Amino acid sequence: MKFRDDFRIGGPGDLSGFPKDPYILLSYVNTELRDRNLTLDGLCIEFDADRGAIERTLEDIGYVYDPNTDQFKPDPDGREPSC
């Protein structure tokens, strides 16, 4: 499987300090959101991360952000992951 690489370029506002594997990124982001009691916007501000890059990467594996629970969950529309 090949996933998007657009978050691998270093610099402020990207995901250079985050796990590169999308499934590990999913676990990492959901854990940080839960443990730090943050929203996705709050997490991106705290880590100077690109929200769009996180969302695109996790959408590629079939997960979307649920603002009601502040977690990434399987896409309720059932879109297939783009590999």
C-alpha positions as CSV (number, residue, x, y, z in Angstrom):
1,M,0.0,0.0,0.0
2,K,1.2,3.5,-0.8
3,F,-0.1,6.5,1.3
4,R,0.3,10.2,0.7
5,D,3.7,11.6,1.5
6,D,2.7,15.3,1.5
7,F,3.3,15.6,5.3
8,R,6.9,14.5,5.2
9,I,8.4,17.8,4.3
10,G,9.9,19.5,7.4
11,G,9.1,22.9,8.8
12,P,6.5,24.8,10.9
13,G,2.9,23.8,10.4
14,D,3.7,20.4,8.9
15,L,3.8,16.9,10.5
16,S,7.5,16.4,10.7
17,G,7.4,15.6,14.4
18,F,4.5,13.1,14.0
19,P,4.6,9.4,13.2
20,K,4.9,8.7,9.4
21,D,2.8,5.5,9.4
22,P,-0.9,6.6,9.0
23,Y,-2.2,3.9,11.5
24,I,0.4,4.9,14.1
25,L,-0.5,8.6,13.4
26,L,-4.2,7.7,14.1
27,S,-3.3,6.2,17.4
28,Y,-1.0,9.0,18.4
29,V,-3.4,11.8,17.5
30,N,-6.3,10.1,19.2
31,T,-4.2,9.5,22.3
32,E,-3.0,13.1,22.4
33,L,-6.6,14.4,21.9
34,R,-7.9,12.3,24.7
35,D,-5.0,12.7,27.2
36,R,-4.6,16.4,26.7
37,N,-8.4,17.0,26.5
38,L,-7.8,19.0,23.2
39,T,-9.8,19.6,20.1
40,L,-8.1,19.0,16.8
41,D,-7.5,22.8,16.4
42,G,-6.0,22.9,19.9
43,L,-3.7,20.0,19.1
44,C,-2.5,21.7,15.9
45,I,-1.8,24.9,17.7
46,E,0.0,23.2,20.5
47,F,2.2,21.1,18.2
48,D,2.3,23.7,15.3
49,A,0.9,21.0,13.0
50,D,-1.0,21.2,9.7
51,R,-4.6,20.2,10.4
52,G,-5.3,19.6,6.7
53,A,-2.3,17.2,6.5
54,I,-3.5,15.2,9.5
55,E,-7.1,15.0,8.1
56,R,-5.9,14.1,4.6
57,T,-3.6,11.4,5.9
58,L,-6.2,9.8,8.1
59,E,-9.0,10.1,5.4
60,D,-6.7,8.1,3.2
61,I,-7.1,5.1,5.6
62,G,-10.8,5.7,6.1
63,Y,-11.0,7.9,9.3
64,V,-12.5,11.3,9.8
65,Y,-12.5,13.7,12.7
66,D,-15.6,13.7,14.9
67,P,-15.8,17.1,16.7
68,N,-18.5,15.7,19.1
69,T,-16.0,13.3,20.6
70,D,-12.7,15.0,19.5
71,Q,-11.5,11.7,18.0
72,F,-10.8,10.3,14.6
73,K,-13.3,7.5,13.8
74,P,-14.1,5.3,10.9
75,D,-15.8,7.3,8.1
76,P,-19.6,6.9,8.7
77,D,-20.2,7.3,4.9
78,G,-18.1,4.1,4.4
79,R,-15.7,5.6,1.9
80,E,-13.0,3.2,0.9
81,P,-9.4,4.2,1.9
82,S,-7.4,5.5,-1.0
83,C,-4.2,3.3,-1.0
